Amino acid sequence: MRQALRVLIAGGGTGGHVIPALAIARELRDAHEAEVRFVGTARGLETRLVPEAGFPLELIRVGQLKNVSLATRVRTVADLPLGVARCLELARSFKPDVVVGVGGYASGPAMMAAVLLRVPTLAFEPNAVPGLANRLVGRRVSAAAVNFEETRRYFRGARVTGIPVRQEFFEIAPMPDAKEDRISFVGSVAQDGPASARRLLVFGGSQGARVFNSVMPKIAKRLLEYVPGLRILHQTGKGQAESTGEAYGASGADPSRWEVAAYLDDMPRRFADADLILCRSGASTVAELAAAGRPAVLVPFPGAADDHQMKNAEAFARVGAAELRVQEADDLMGAFLLSDLSGLLLDAGRLAEMGRRVRGLAHPDAVTEIGHMVAELAGC
């Protein structure tokens, strides 16, 4: 009798790496009866999220190579052999059937160790352009699960699976046509109102976005005047709600038509309520936009590693699934966003068409497909 499937998932750092990795781990555990362990670093979100999800986590020491000082790069290069050696030790002890690299600090050493031990490897790459860890091992992995067609060229055996996204996002009703009343729902919860009552969600991710917090209060009064019935819901990120709310208040914008919050729960419902979303273009965010079928103005974070947010936004803009706005100085940004947002919010037909196009990029079976790829590599 064959022993249970064993999978080592390596990487993390940010939510964009850790959250899909946990979805893959749950799929392997529940659908394939796999024993799953994680490898990460002490500086990433995996230190909290992985144990909370009930999976064992091993830590290795490895640092950054991109966008850091020369001294940090030297330390990272010096630590890399130790990181690979530790991963070799973990792999020999755990004896995984497959090692899955999800990107992030720990992914490179673990995937290198797996290649050295000839353990089958699967790279998971959510961005249009791979990060450094996945680029280093891309030609040596057994297979890869990617989110964009253009990303396949970086890997052997790549399939476009998409990114695991919560099922609630897929249950959001499509954007209404221009002549329809606005009706949206998540599951059995419905929200309705006149088609002219637009709703804008400003979403900077869990950390917020400084440019949105600075610029949106400056243009809120005019935007609300240009778009009758518009309501704005703005998520600022931790520690930014009070100052951003004060700026909205000082702008003279009607306080009954805007709301500011540091953090928003139940994001599928927030997406369902929105006619347009202003947000960054991290991999998880654009995957949620596609699943929800919601049009967006994407403002890539200019400091993102390997400029991956710009590449993600370009992939969506190229097919008319979103509008791309490059971040500028605040004064210029305000003028551009006022034009972008008002133009879209006043054009119901364009919003509906963008909603159709973005939903065409969704991958509702992503986590199932990735689970099957892992099982295939293990010979199950």
C-alpha positions as CSV (number, residue, x, y, z in Angstrom):
1,M,0.0,0.0,0.0
2,R,1.4,3.3,-1.1
3,Q,2.1,5.9,1.7
4,A,0.1,9.1,1.8
5,L,1.1,11.9,-0.6
6,R,3.6,14.2,1.0
7,V,4.1,17.8,-0.3
8,L,6.5,20.5,0.8
9,I,5.3,24.0,0.0
10,A,8.0,26.7,0.1
11,G,7.9,30.4,0.0
12,G,5.8,33.2,1.3
13,G,6.5,36.7,2.6
14,T,3.4,38.6,1.5
15,G,-0.3,37.7,1.4
16,G,0.0,37.4,-2.4
17,H,2.2,34.3,-1.9
18,V,0.9,32.9,1.4
19,I,-2.9,33.0,0.8
20,P,-2.8,31.1,-2.5
21,A,-0.3,28.7,-1.0
22,L,-2.7,27.9,1.9
23,A,-5.6,27.3,-0.6
24,I,-3.3,24.8,-2.5
25,A,-2.4,23.1,0.8
26,R,-6.1,22.8,1.8
27,E,-6.9,21.3,-1.6
28,L,-4.1,18.8,-1.3
29,R,-5.1,17.8,2.2
30,D,-8.9,17.6,1.6
31,A,-9.0,16.2,-2.0
32,H,-5.8,14.2,-2.1
33,E,-5.4,13.2,1.6
34,A,-1.9,14.7,1.4
35,E,0.4,15.5,4.3
36,V,1.6,19.1,3.8
37,R,4.4,21.0,5.4
38,F,5.6,24.6,4.7
39,V,9.0,26.2,4.5
40,G,9.2,29.9,5.1
41,T,11.2,32.6,6.8
42,A,10.7,34.4,10.1
43,R,10.0,37.8,8.4
44,G,6.9,36.7,6.3
45,L,3.2,36.4,7.0
46,E,3.5,32.6,6.9
47,T,4.8,32.7,10.5
48,R,1.2,33.7,11.5
49,L,-1.1,32.4,8.8
50,V,0.4,28.9,8.3
51,P,0.1,27.8,11.9
52,E,-3.3,29.3,12.2
53,A,-4.4,27.2,9.3
54,G,-3.1,24.1,11.1
55,F,-0.1,23.2,8.9
56,P,3.5,22.7,10.2
57,L,6.0,25.4,9.3
58,E,9.8,25.1,9.2
59,L,11.9,28.3,9.1
60,I,15.1,28.9,7.1
61,R,17.3,31.9,7.0
62,V,17.4,33.7,3.7
63,G,17.1,37.4,2.8
64,Q,16.4,39.7,-0.1
65,L,18.3,40.3,-3.3
66,K,16.1,42.8,-5.0
67,N,15.7,46.5,-4.1
68,V,18.0,46.3,-1.1
69,S,21.4,47.7,-0.1
70,L,24.7,46.1,-1.2
71,A,25.3,45.0,2.4
72,T,22.0,43.2,2.5
73,R,22.6,41.5,-0.9
74,V,26.0,40.3,0.4
75,R,24.5,38.8,3.5
76,T,21.8,37.1,1.4
77,V,24.3,35.6,-1.0
78,A,26.3,34.4,2.0
79,D,23.2,32.9,3.6
80,L,22.0,31.2,0.5
81,P,24.1,28.0,0.7
82,L,23.0,27.6,4.3
83,G,19.4,28.0,3.3
84,V,19.8,25.3,0.6
85,A,21.6,23.0,3.0
86,R,18.8,23.4,5.6
87,C,16.2,22.6,2.8
88,L,18.2,19.5,1.8
89,E,18.1,18.4,5.5
90,L,14.3,19.1,5.7
91,A,13.6,17.2,2.4
92,R,15.7,14.2,3.4
93,S,13.8,14.0,6.7
94,F,10.2,14.6,5.4
95,K,10.8,12.8,2.0
96,P,8.2,14.9,0.0
97,D,6.8,13.4,-3.2
98,V,6.6,17.0,-4.6
99,V,8.0,20.4,-3.7
100,V,5.8,23.4,-4.6
101,G,7.5,26.8,-4.8
102,V,5.1,29.7,-4.5
103,G,7.6,32.5,-4.7
104,G,9.1,34.6,-2.0
105,Y,12.3,34.3,0.1
106,A,12.2,30.6,1.0
107,S,11.1,29.4,-2.4
108,G,14.4,29.5,-4.2
109,P,16.5,27.5,-1.7
110,A,13.8,24.8,-1.3
111,M,13.3,24.4,-5.1
112,M,17.1,24.3,-5.5
113,A,17.3,21.5,-2.9
114,A,14.5,19.6,-4.6
115,V,16.3,19.8,-8.0
116,L,19.5,18.5,-6.4
117,L,17.6,15.6,-4.8
118,R,15.6,15.0,-8.0
119,V,12.3,15.5,-6.3
120,P,9.5,16.6,-8.7
121,T,8.9,20.3,-8.5
122,L,6.0,22.6,-9.3
123,A,6.4,26.4,-9.5
124,F,3.3,28.5,-8.8
125,E,3.6,31.9,-10.4
126,P,0.7,34.3,-9.9
127,N,2.3,37.4,-11.7
128,A,2.7,38.1,-15.4
129,V,6.5,38.2,-14.9
130,P,8.1,35.7,-12.5
131,G,9.9,36.9,-9.4
132,L,13.6,36.3,-8.9
133,A,13.1,32.9,-7.1
134,N,11.0,31.4,-9.8
135,R,13.1,32.9,-12.6
136,L,16.2,31.2,-11.1
137,V,14.6,27.7,-11.1
138,G,12.1,28.2,-14.0
139,R,13.9,26.0,-16.6
140,R,14.7,23.3,-14.1
141,V,11.3,22.7,-12.5
142,S,9.1,19.7,-13.5
143,A,6.1,21.9,-14.1
144,A,4.5,25.3,-13.4
145,A,1.1,26.7,-12.7
146,V,0.8,30.2,-14.0
147,N,-1.9,33.0,-14.2
148,F,-1.1,34.5,-17.6
149,E,-0.5,32.9,-21.0
150,E,2.6,35.0,-21.5
151,T,4.2,33.6,-18.3
152,R,4.4,30.1,-19.7
153,R,7.6,30.9,-21.6
154,Y,9.6,31.2,-18.4
155,F,9.0,27.6,-17.3
156,R,9.0,24.0,-18.4
157,G,5.7,22.2,-18.4
158,A,3.7,25.3,-17.6
159,R,-0.1,25.4,-17.6
160,V,-2.4,28.4,-17.3
161,T,-4.4,27.5,-14.2
162,G,-5.0,30.9,-12.7
163,I,-4.8,31.8,-9.0
164,P,-6.9,30.2,-6.2
165,V,-9.7,32.7,-5.3
166,R,-12.4,32.3,-2.7
167,Q,-15.6,30.8,-4.2
168,E,-17.7,33.8,-2.9
169,F,-16.1,36.1,-5.6
170,F,-17.3,33.8,-8.3
171,E,-20.9,34.0,-7.0
172,I,-21.1,37.7,-7.6
173,A,-23.7,38.6,-10.2
174,P,-22.4,40.1,-13.5
175,M,-22.4,43.8,-14.1
176,P,-25.9,45.0,-15.2
177,D,-26.4,46.2,-18.8
178,A,-26.7,49.9,-19.3
179,K,-30.6,49.8,-19.2
180,E,-31.0,47.4,-16.3
181,D,-31.6,48.3,-12.7
182,R,-28.5,47.7,-10.5
183,I,-28.9,44.3,-8.8
184,S,-25.9,42.4,-7.3
185,F,-25.6,39.6,-4.8
186,V,-23.2,37.2,-3.1
187,G,-24.9,33.9,-2.6
188,S,-28.4,34.7,-1.3
189,V,-27.6,38.3,-0.2
190,A,-29.0,40.8,-2.7
191,Q,-28.3,44.5,-3.0
192,D,-30.3,46.7,-5.4
193,G,-30.9,50.3,-6.4
194,P,-31.3,52.5,-9.4
195,A,-28.8,52.2,-12.2
196,S,-27.7,55.8,-11.7
197,A,-26.6,55.3,-8.1
198,R,-23.0,54.4,-8.7
199,R,-20.6,53.0,-6.1
200,L,-16.9,53.4,-6.1
201,L,-14.6,51.1,-4.0
202,V,-11.2,52.5,-3.3
203,F,-9.0,49.6,-2.1
204,G,-5.3,49.8,-1.4
205,G,-4.8,46.3,-0.1
206,S,-4.3,45.3,3.5
207,Q,-1.6,48.0,3.9
208,G,-3.5,50.7,2.0
209,A,-2.0,52.9,-0.7
210,R,-0.6,56.3,0.2
211,V,-1.4,57.8,-3.2
212,F,-5.1,56.9,-2.9
213,N,-5.2,58.2,0.7
214,S,-3.6,61.5,-0.4
215,V,-5.3,62.1,-3.7
216,M,-8.9,60.9,-3.3
217,P,-9.9,63.4,-0.6
218,K,-8.7,66.2,-2.9
219,I,-10.9,65.2,-5.8
220,A,-13.9,63.7,-3.9
221,K,-16.0,66.9,-3.9
222,R,-15.7,67.4,-7.7
223,L,-16.1,63.6,-8.4
224,L,-19.4,63.5,-6.4
225,E,-20.6,66.6,-8.2
226,Y,-19.8,65.1,-11.6
227,V,-21.5,61.7,-10.8
228,P,-24.9,62.2,-9.3
229,G,-25.8,59.6,-6.7
230,L,-22.2,58.3,-6.4
231,R,-21.1,56.9,-3.1
232,I,-17.4,56.2,-2.2
233,L,-16.1,53.5,0.1
234,H,-12.4,54.0,0.8
235,Q,-10.2,51.4,2.6
236,T,-7.1,53.2,3.8
237,G,-5.0,50.6,5.6
238,K,-4.0,50.5,9.2
239,G,-3.2,53.8,10.9
240,Q,-4.4,55.9,8.0
241,A,-8.2,56.1,8.4
242,E,-8.3,59.0,10.8
243,S,-6.1,61.4,8.7
244,T,-7.7,60.3,5.5
245,G,-11.2,60.8,6.9
246,E,-10.2,64.3,8.1
247,A,-9.0,65.2,4.6
248,Y,-12.3,64.0,3.1
249,G,-14.1,66.2,5.7
250,A,-12.0,69.2,5.0
251,S,-12.6,68.9,1.2
252,G,-16.3,69.9,1.5
253,A,-17.5,66.6,0.0
254,D,-21.0,65.6,1.2
255,P,-20.2,63.4,4.2
256,S,-23.3,61.3,3.6
257,R,-21.8,60.1,0.3
258,W,-18.4,58.9,1.4
259,E,-17.1,56.4,4.0
260,V,-13.5,55.7,5.2
261,A,-12.4,52.6,7.0
262,A,-8.9,51.2,7.9
263,Y,-10.0,47.7,7.1
264,L,-13.0,46.2,5.3
265,D,-14.2,42.7,6.1
266,D,-16.2,40.5,3.7
267,M,-14.5,41.7,0.5
268,P,-16.7,39.6,-1.8
269,R,-19.7,41.6,-0.6
270,R,-17.7,44.9,-1.1
271,F,-16.8,43.9,-4.6
272,A,-20.4,42.9,-5.4
273,D,-21.6,46.4,-4.2
274,A,-19.1,48.2,-6.4
275,D,-19.7,49.5,-9.9
276,L,-16.0,50.4,-10.2
277,I,-12.9,49.7,-8.2
278,L,-9.8,51.8,-7.8
279,C,-6.9,49.6,-6.7
280,R,-3.4,48.3,-7.0
281,S,-2.6,45.4,-9.3
282,G,-1.1,42.7,-7.2
283,A,-1.7,39.2,-8.4
284,S,-4.4,38.3,-5.8
285,T,-6.2,41.6,-6.4
286,V,-6.5,41.2,-10.2
287,A,-7.5,37.5,-9.7
288,E,-10.3,38.7,-7.4
289,L,-11.4,41.3,-9.9
290,A,-11.6,38.7,-12.6
291,A,-13.6,36.2,-10.4
292,A,-16.0,39.0,-9.4
293,G,-16.3,40.4,-13.0
294,R,-15.7,44.0,-11.7
295,P,-14.2,46.8,-13.8
296,A,-11.2,48.6,-12.3
297,V,-8.8,51.5,-12.7
298,L,-5.4,49.8,-11.8
299,V,-2.6,51.9,-10.4
300,P,0.5,49.6,-10.1
301,F,2.7,50.1,-7.1
302,P,5.9,51.6,-8.6
303,G,8.1,49.9,-5.9
304,A,6.9,46.4,-6.6
305,A,9.7,43.8,-7.1
306,D,10.5,43.3,-10.8
307,D,7.7,45.8,-11.6
308,H,5.3,42.9,-11.5
309,Q,2.3,45.0,-10.7
310,M,2.8,47.0,-13.9
311,K,3.0,43.8,-16.0
312,N,-0.2,42.5,-14.3
313,A,-2.0,45.7,-15.1
314,E,-0.8,45.8,-18.7
315,A,-2.1,42.2,-19.2
316,F,-5.6,43.3,-18.1
317,A,-5.6,46.6,-20.0
318,R,-4.4,44.9,-23.2
319,V,-7.7,43.0,-23.4
320,G,-10.0,45.9,-22.2
321,A,-10.5,44.3,-18.8
322,A,-9.3,47.3,-16.8
323,E,-7.9,50.8,-17.2
324,L,-4.2,51.3,-16.4
325,R,-3.1,54.5,-14.7
326,V,0.6,55.0,-14.0
327,Q,1.3,56.7,-10.6
328,E,2.4,60.3,-10.9
329,A,2.9,63.2,-8.5
330,D,-0.2,63.9,-6.5
331,D,-1.4,67.0,-8.4
332,L,-1.2,65.2,-11.8
333,M,-2.6,62.0,-10.3
334,G,-5.6,63.9,-9.0
335,A,-6.4,65.3,-12.4
336,F,-6.0,62.0,-14.1
337,L,-8.0,60.0,-11.6
338,L,-10.8,62.6,-11.7
339,S,-11.1,62.1,-15.5
340,D,-10.7,58.3,-15.4
341,L,-13.2,57.7,-12.6
342,S,-15.9,60.2,-13.7
343,G,-15.7,59.0,-17.3
344,L,-16.1,55.4,-16.4
345,L,-18.8,55.9,-13.8
346,L,-20.9,57.9,-16.2
347,D,-20.7,55.3,-19.0
348,A,-22.8,52.3,-17.9
349,G,-22.2,50.5,-21.2
350,R,-18.5,50.7,-20.9
351,L,-18.6,49.4,-17.3
352,A,-20.7,46.5,-18.4
353,E,-18.3,45.6,-21.2
354,M,-15.3,45.8,-19.0
355,G,-17.1,43.6,-16.5
356,R,-17.6,41.0,-19.2
357,R,-14.0,41.2,-20.4
358,V,-12.5,40.9,-17.0
359,R,-14.7,37.9,-16.1
360,G,-13.3,36.2,-19.2
361,L,-10.0,36.1,-17.4
362,A,-11.3,34.2,-14.4
363,H,-10.2,30.7,-13.5
364,P,-12.9,29.2,-11.2
365,D,-11.1,25.7,-11.1
366,A,-7.6,27.0,-10.4
367,V,-7.0,25.3,-7.1
368,T,-8.5,22.0,-8.3
369,E,-6.2,22.0,-11.4
370,I,-3.1,22.8,-9.3
371,G,-4.0,20.0,-7.0
372,H,-4.2,17.6,-9.9
373,M,-0.9,18.8,-11.3
374,V,0.8,18.0,-7.9
375,A,-0.8,14.6,-7.8
376,E,0.3,13.9,-11.4
377,L,3.9,14.8,-10.6
378,A,3.8,12.4,-7.6
379,G,2.4,9.7,-9.8
380,C,-0.9,9.5,-8.0
